[in-house]
Amino acid sequence: MSRRSRNSNRRTSSPPPPASSPREFRLPESTTPALPAVDDFAGLDMPAGLLKTLTAQGVTTPFPIQAATLPNSLAGRDLLGRGRTGSGKTLAFGLALLARTAGLRAEPKAPLALVLVPTRELAQQVADALTPYATAVNLRLATVVGGLSITKQANTLRRGAEVVVASPGRLNDLVERGDCVLDDVRITVLDEADQMTDMGFLPQITKIIQQVRPDGQRMLFSATLDRNIDRLVQRFLTDPVVHSVDPSAGAVTTMEHHVFHVMDETDKKAVTTRIAARDGRVILFLDTKRSADRLAKRLLAVGVRAAALHGGRSQPQRNRTLEQFKDGRVTALVATNVAARGIHIDDLDLVVNVDPPTDHKDYLHRAGRTARAGGSGSVVTLVLPEQKRDVTRLMSDTAIRPRTARVTSSDAVLATITGAREPSGVAVTIEVPQPATPAASRADQKGGTGSGRRPARRRRNGGTSEGAATGAATGTGNRGANRQSASRATAAGGAGATGGRGSTRRTRSGGATGGAAGAGGRGSDRRGGRRPAGS
């Protein structure tokens, strides 16, 4: 019997434990006692190269989630770890993964360890964090995400990589193309598992885990726990060691939460502008990519070095914008939820919800961009009169008691808490790289870009959700293909190729058909026969 067929019957589990709240399930209890936490890394059974690199990186004392989980993960136990963003989860799983893989060599296309993450930005952050440690123990690490060259990623896997950090969509694309085989994966990590399930990745995650070694180690880390996470735990983790940091899943003593009630949209714009003009960096969260672009443009016009970050930007644009924000060339990052998880910015002390999130998990992850790694910071939410009830419920769901105040753009309390000030009024320009042309990127579009296969959803304010925008505009959908199209060079054809599973093969209607199919999902147009988008 093959590994893959054995895997379907790999694990049996008891019925799920009763929920402790309408949103979160009760943490399972391990039947095997956990190993005790450690006080320092030296007490762990890790290769000398990892210990030396920790010292070189200035990491001297383990964070609570690292101290508690590493003795058990190094022993090969399955893990369920809950902790807010910035609590040290990457090294908590990364050190164990690398220590247990050290000394092994992967065959071409057959990695030995896998880290699944929901977004490209988080994949890059995880890869950057683990690279010096992987190098120290002579392990090859590959990043597999949408929006970048699938051909280059396939070539890297063919050369061999022991550790792969991947988004589920692109990894499935490569597996189905035959460029990656998961049978030898002995350690699987799901990082930010709650966001992956929220984004609709649960079927893809299940498909991936069913292909890895049935006797392998599984580690699941999440900032919040809900029913979808419960399903993953029950199905794929065996007697896991459970560790929870910050039981409220977000309340941090070094983080202050403020709710500012503003009178109307005009006053909200003035308050936002003054906060953005502060002396120091700030992330401003909005609901839609269109509103993010508008705000960034307005801020640039009054002298604030602002840039937008959302799913409508190409991956090179998003990478450049983050680099500019990290080095201070951009001081106001205007973002949608694409930046709410997986982006680590050192010494960021202010996050502003210009548009309050509707989900408590989105609030926690937006807030998690500040007060990271033991630092301090503030989270400010701007609330219009008609949003007051929803925000009150949101704060209750997050178990946070914010400080509230009514403010106008000229109030001293605004400047005291956020550093708000009047902008210079002199327009500035921020250089943004242009996206690749359809002709230059056609080979990669043919393989799909698969960083997210999410259904299109509508926000209550009418804006397009991040998932739909990403699939249509930037090529983070599935396997767009544009083969033998009669008008390959048309811009619409390029857009269609980057969408969902739409393909234009020998089409008479050219790129427009590809665009319609790509935006919807599995639509295809073969020899002129048109299938409705999204079918």
C-alpha positions in Angstrom: 0.0 0.0 0.0 1.4 3.4 -0.9 2.1 6.2 1.5 -0.7 8.3 -0.1 -3.3 5.6 0.3 -2.3 4.8 3.8 -2.6 8.4 4.8 -6.4 8.6 4.4 -6.8 6.2 7.3 -3.8 7.5 9.2 -5.4 8.9 12.3 -8.4 8.4 14.4 -9.6 10.9 16.9 -12.3 11.3 19.5 -15.2 13.7 19.0 -14.3 17.4 19.1 -14.3 18.9 22.6 -17.2 21.2 23.4 -16.8 24.9 22.5 -15.9 27.4 25.2 -17.5 30.2 23.3 -19.6 30.7 20.2 -16.4 31.5 18.2 -13.6 29.4 19.7 -13.4 25.7 20.6 -11.9 24.4 23.8 -8.3 23.5 23.6 -7.8 19.8 23.5 -6.1 18.1 26.4 -3.0 15.9 25.7 -3.0 12.4 27.1 0.8 12.4 27.2 2.5 14.8 29.6 4.4 17.6 27.9 8.1 18.1 28.5 8.8 21.1 30.8 9.6 24.5 29.4 13.2 25.7 29.2 14.9 28.9 30.4 17.4 29.2 27.6 18.2 27.7 24.2 21.4 26.1 25.5 19.3 23.6 27.3 17.7 22.3 24.1 19.0 19.4 22.0 19.8 21.4 18.9 22.8 21.4 16.5 25.6 23.7 17.5 25.2 25.7 14.3 21.7 26.8 15.3 22.8 27.8 18.8 25.7 29.8 17.3 23.3 31.5 14.9 20.9 32.4 17.7 23.7 34.2 19.5 24.8 35.9 16.3 21.3 37.1 15.6 21.0 38.5 19.2 18.4 36.0 20.2 19.4 35.1 23.8 16.2 34.3 25.7 13.3 32.2 24.3 9.9 33.8 24.2 7.2 32.0 26.2 5.8 30.1 23.2 9.4 29.0 22.2 10.3 28.0 25.7 7.2 25.9 26.1 6.9 24.2 22.6 10.5 23.6 21.5 11.3 20.8 24.0 8.3 18.9 22.7 8.6 19.7 19.0 12.3 18.7 19.0 11.1 15.4 20.4 8.8 14.9 17.4 5.5 15.6 19.2 2.6 17.2 17.3 1.9 20.7 18.4 -1.0 23.1 18.6 0.2 26.6 19.5 -1.9 29.7 19.9 -0.3 33.0 20.2 -0.7 36.5 18.9 1.3 37.7 16.0 4.8 38.8 17.0 4.9 36.3 19.9 7.8 34.4 18.4 6.0 31.6 16.6 8.3 31.5 13.6 11.3 30.4 15.6 9.1 28.2 17.8 8.4 25.9 14.8 11.4 26.9 12.7 14.2 25.8 15.0 12.5 22.4 15.6 11.9 21.9 11.9 15.5 22.7 11.0 17.1 20.8 13.9 15.1 17.6 13.0 15.9 18.0 9.3 19.6 18.8 9.7 21.9 16.1 8.2 19.3 15.0 5.7 19.4 15.6 1.9 16.3 16.0 -0.2 15.9 14.3 -3.6 15.0 16.5 -6.6 11.4 17.8 -6.3 10.9 16.0 -3.0 11.2 18.4 0.0 11.5 17.0 3.6 9.8 19.8 5.5 7.0 22.1 4.6 5.7 25.4 6.0 2.2 26.5 4.8 1.3 30.2 5.1 -1.7 32.2 3.8 0.1 35.1 2.1 3.1 35.9 0.0 4.3 38.5 2.5 4.2 36.0 5.4 6.0 33.4 3.2 8.8 35.9 2.5 9.0 36.9 6.2 9.2 33.3 7.3 11.8 32.5 4.7 13.9 35.5 5.6 13.7 34.7 9.3 14.8 31.0 8.8 17.4 31.5 6.1 20.4 32.2 8.4 19.5 29.2 10.5 19.0 26.9 7.5 22.4 28.0 6.1 24.0 27.2 9.5 23.0 23.6 9.2 23.5 23.3 5.4 19.8 23.1 4.5 18.4 24.5 1.3 15.2 26.6 1.6 12.8 27.4 -1.2 9.9 29.9 -1.3 6.8 28.9 -3.3 4.1 31.6 -3.7 2.0 33.1 -6.4 2.7 36.4 -8.2 6.3 35.3 -8.9 7.8 33.1 -11.6 6.5 29.6 -11.3 9.2 28.4 -13.8 11.9 29.6 -11.5 10.2 28.1 -8.5 9.9 24.7 -10.3 13.6 24.8 -11.3 14.5 25.4 -7.7 12.5 22.4 -6.6 14.0 20.3 -9.3 17.5 21.1 -8.0 16.4 20.0 -4.5 15.3 21.9 -1.4 15.0 20.3 2.1 12.6 23.0 3.4 9.8 24.7 1.4 7.8 27.7 2.6 4.6 27.9 0.5 1.2 29.3 0.0 -1.3 26.4 -0.6 -2.5 27.5 -4.0 0.9 27.8 -5.7 2.1 24.6 -4.0 -0.9 22.7 -5.4 -0.2 24.1 -8.8 3.4 22.8 -8.7 2.3 19.4 -7.4 -0.2 19.0 -10.1 2.4 20.0 -12.7 4.7 17.3 -11.4 7.3 19.8 -10.2 6.9 18.9 -6.6 6.3 15.6 -4.8 5.2 15.6 -1.1 5.6 11.9 -0.2 8.9 12.6 1.7 7.7 15.5 3.8 8.2 14.4 7.4 7.4 17.7 9.1 4.5 19.9 8.2 3.7 23.3 9.7 0.6 25.3 9.3 1.3 28.9 10.2 -1.5 31.4 10.7 -3.9 28.5 10.2 -6.9 30.6 11.0 -6.3 33.0 8.2 -5.7 30.2 5.7 -9.1 28.7 6.6 -10.8 32.1 6.5 -9.4 32.6 3.0 -10.9 29.4 1.8 -7.8 27.3 1.8 -9.1 24.5 3.9 -9.7 22.1 0.9 -6.3 22.8 -0.5 -4.6 22.3 3.0 -6.4 19.0 3.4 -5.3 17.9 -0.1 -1.7 18.8 0.7 -1.6 17.1 4.1 -3.1 13.9 2.7 0.0 13.6 0.5 2.7 14.1 3.1 4.2 11.2 5.1 1.5 9.6 7.2 3.9 9.1 10.1 5.2 12.7 10.0 5.1 15.4 12.5 2.4 18.1 12.3 2.6 21.6 13.9 -0.3 24.0 13.8 0.1 27.7 14.9 -2.7 30.2 15.0 -3.6 33.5 16.7 -7.2 32.5 17.1 -9.1 29.2 17.2 -12.4 28.5 15.5 -14.4 25.6 14.2 -12.3 25.2 11.0 -9.1 25.0 13.1 -10.9 22.4 15.3 -11.5 20.3 12.2 -7.8 20.4 11.3 -6.7 19.5 14.8 -9.1 16.6 15.0 -8.2 15.2 11.6 -4.4 15.8 11.4 -2.9 16.1 14.9 -2.2 13.1 17.1 -2.2 13.8 20.8 -0.8 17.3 20.3 1.1 19.3 22.9 -1.1 22.4 23.4 0.3 25.7 24.4 -1.5 29.0 24.4 0.1 32.4 24.8 -2.2 35.3 25.7 -5.5 33.4 26.3 -7.5 36.4 25.0 -5.7 35.9 21.7 -4.7 39.4 21.3 -4.7 41.5 24.5 -1.2 42.6 25.1 0.0 44.6 28.1 2.4 46.6 25.9 -0.3 47.6 23.5 -2.8 50.4 24.0 -6.1 50.4 22.3 -8.0 53.6 21.5 -11.4 54.3 19.9 -11.8 57.8 18.5 -15.3 58.9 17.7 -15.4 61.3 14.8 -18.3 63.5 13.7 -18.5 62.7 10.0 -16.6 61.7 6.9 -15.1 65.1 6.5 -13.7 65.2 10.0 -12.5 61.6 9.6 -10.4 62.6 6.6 -8.9 65.5 8.4 -8.1 63.3 11.5 -6.6 60.6 9.2 -4.4 63.2 7.4 -3.0 64.7 10.5 -2.2 61.3 12.0 -0.5 60.2 8.7 1.7 63.4 8.9 3.1 62.4 12.3 6.9 62.2 12.8 7.2 58.4 12.5 5.8 55.5 10.6 2.2 54.4 10.7 0.0 51.8 9.0 -3.4 53.0 8.0 -5.9 50.1 7.4 -8.8 50.5 5.0 -11.4 48.0 3.7 -10.9 48.2 -0.1 -8.0 48.7 -2.5 -9.8 51.6 -4.2 -10.1 53.5 -0.9 -6.5 52.7 -0.1 -5.3 54.1 -3.4 -7.4 57.3 -3.0 -6.1 58.0 0.5 -2.5 57.4 -0.5 -2.9 59.8 -3.5 -4.5 62.4 -1.2 -1.7 62.1 1.4 1.0 62.5 -1.2 -0.7 65.6 -2.5 -0.3 67.3 1.0 3.3 66.2 1.6 2.9 62.8 3.4 5.2 60.1 2.1 2.5 57.5 1.6 2.1 54.4 -0.5 -0.7 51.9 -0.9 -0.3 48.1 -0.3 -3.0 45.8 -1.5 -3.8 42.8 -3.7 -4.2 45.0 -6.7 -0.5 45.6 -6.8 2.0 43.2 -8.4 4.3 41.3 -6.2 7.4 43.4 -7.2 5.4 46.6 -6.4 4.4 45.2 -3.0 7.9 44.1 -2.2 9.3 47.5 -3.1 6.6 49.3 -1.1 7.5 47.3 2.0 11.2 48.0 1.5 10.4 51.7 1.3 8.3 51.5 4.4 10.9 49.6 6.4 13.7 52.0 5.5 11.7 55.1 6.0 11.3 56.4 2.5 7.5 55.7 3.0 6.2 56.8 6.4 2.5 56.1 6.0 1.6 52.6 4.6 -2.0 52.6 3.5 -3.1 49.0 3.4 -6.0 46.6 3.1 -6.0 43.3 5.1 -3.3 42.0 2.8 -0.9 43.6 5.3 -2.8 42.6 8.4 -0.8 39.3 8.8 2.7 38.3 8.0 4.4 41.6 7.9 7.0 42.4 10.5 8.2 46.0 10.8 10.7 46.8 13.5 9.8 49.5 16.0 6.3 50.3 14.5 4.4 51.9 17.3 1.1 53.0 15.7 -1.6 51.2 13.7 -4.8 53.1 12.7 -8.0 51.4 11.6 -9.4 54.2 9.3 -12.1 51.7 8.4 -12.9 49.5 11.4 -12.7 45.8 10.6 -15.9 43.8 10.8 -14.3 40.6 12.2 -12.6 40.4 15.6 -9.8 38.3 14.1 -9.0 41.0 11.5 -8.8 43.5 14.4 -6.3 41.3 16.3 -4.1 40.8 13.3 -4.1 44.4 12.2 -3.2 45.3 15.8 -0.5 42.7 15.8 1.6 44.8 13.4 2.7 46.9 16.4 4.0 45.9 19.9 5.9 43.0 18.3 8.6 41.0 20.0 8.0 42.6 23.4 7.8 46.2 22.0 5.1 48.7 22.8 2.5 50.4 20.5 -0.9 51.8 20.1 -3.9 50.9 18.0 -6.4 53.6 17.1 -9.8 52.9 15.5 -11.8 55.8 13.9 -15.5 55.4 14.4 -18.4 57.2 12.7 -21.7 57.6 14.6 -23.3 54.8 12.6 -20.4 52.4 13.3 -20.5 52.8 17.1 -22.7 49.7 17.8 -20.6 47.4 15.5 -17.3 48.6 17.0 -18.6 48.1 20.6 -19.5 44.5 19.7 -16.1 44.1 18.0 -14.2 45.1 21.1 -16.3 42.8 23.2 -15.4 39.9 20.9 -11.7 40.7 21.2 -11.9 41.0 25.0 -10.4 44.4 24.8 -11.4 47.5 26.7 -10.2 50.5 24.7 -9.9 54.0 25.8 -12.5 56.1 24.0 -12.7 59.8 23.2 -14.5 62.1 20.9 -12.0 63.9 18.7 -11.6 66.5 16.0 -8.5 67.0 13.9 -7.5 70.0 16.1 -7.8 68.3 19.5 -4.7 68.0 21.7 -5.6 64.5 22.7 -5.1 63.4 19.1 -1.6 64.8 19.0 -0.8 63.4 22.4 -1.7 59.8 21.5 -0.8 59.6 17.9 1.7 62.4 17.3 -0.7 64.0 14.8 0.4 67.2 13.2 -0.4 69.4 10.2 1.2 68.1 6.9 3.6 70.3 5.0 1.3 70.9 2.1 4.1 70.3 -0.4 3.3 67.4 -2.7 5.7 64.5 -2.8 6.3 61.6 -5.1 7.1 58.0 -4.2 8.6 55.8 -6.9 6.7 52.6 -7.6 8.0 49.9 -10.0 5.7 49.2 -12.9 4.2 45.7 -13.2 5.5 43.3 -15.8 3.9 43.4 -19.2 1.7 40.4 -20.3 4.2 39.4 -22.9 7.0 39.3 -20.4 5.2 37.2 -17.9 3.1 34.9 -20.1 5.2 31.9 -19.4 4.6 32.2 -15.7 0.9 32.9 -16.1 0.6 29.7 -18.0 1.6 27.8 -14.9 -0.8 29.7 -12.6 0.0 32.0 -9.8 -2.0 30.3 -7.0 -1.4 32.3 -3.9 -5.1 32.5 -3.2 -8.2 30.8 -4.6 -10.8 32.7 -2.7 -14.4 33.3 -3.7 -15.3 36.9 -4.6 -17.1 38.5 -1.7 -18.7 41.9 -1.3 -18.0 44.2 1.5 -20.9 45.9 3.2 -19.8 49.3 1.8 -19.9 47.9 -1.8 -16.1 47.6 -2.3 -14.6 44.5 -3.9 -13.1 42.1 -1.4 -9.4 41.5 -1.3 -9.7 38.0 -2.7 -11.7 39.0 -5.8 -9.5 42.0 -6.5 -6.3 39.9 -6.2 -7.5 37.2 -8.6 -8.6 39.7 -11.2 -5.9 42.3 -11.1 -2.7 40.7 -10.1 -2.6 37.1 -10.9 -3.0 35.5 -7.5 -5.8 33.3 -8.7 -5.4 29.7 -10.0 -4.0 28.5 -13.3 -4.7 31.2 -15.8 -3.5 30.2 -19.2 -3.5 31.9 -22.5 -2.6 29.4 -25.2 -2.7 30.1 -28.9 -4.9 33.1 -28.4 -5.7 35.1 -31.5 -4.8 38.3 -29.7 -2.2 37.5 -27.0 -0.9 41.0 -26.9 -4.1 42.6 -25.8 -4.2 43.9 -22.3 -7.5 42.3 -21.6 -6.1 38.9 -22.6 -3.2 39.4 -20.2 -5.7 40.2 -17.4 -7.7 37.1 -18.1 -4.6 35.0 -18.1 -3.8 36.1 -14.6 -7.2 35.3 -13.1 -8.7 32.0 -12.1 -8.8 28.8 -14.1 -10.0 30.7 -17.2 -8.1 29.8 -20.3 -8.3 31.1 -23.8 -7.4 28.4 -26.3 -7.8 29.2 -30.0 -10.3 31.8 -29.1 -11.9 34.0 -31.7 -12.8 36.7 -29.2 -9.2 37.1 -28.0 -8.2 38.6 -24.7 -11.6 39.9 -23.6 -12.9 36.4 -23.1 -9.8 35.5 -21.1 -10.4 38.4 -18.8 -14.0 37.4 -18.1 -13.0 33.9 -17.4 -10.0 34.8 -15.3 -11.9 37.1 -13.0 -14.6 34.5 -12.3 -12.7 31.3 -11.7 -12.9 28.1 -13.8 -14.5 29.7 -16.8 -12.9 28.7 -20.1 -13.3 29.6 -23.7 -12.2 27.0 -26.1 -12.7 27.4 -29.9 -15.1 30.3 -29.2 -17.4 28.3 -26.9 -18.0 30.5 -23.8 -18.7 29.2 -20.3 -20.0 31.6 -17.7 -17.4 33.1 -15.4 -17.2 31.3 -12.1 -18.8 28.0 -13.4 
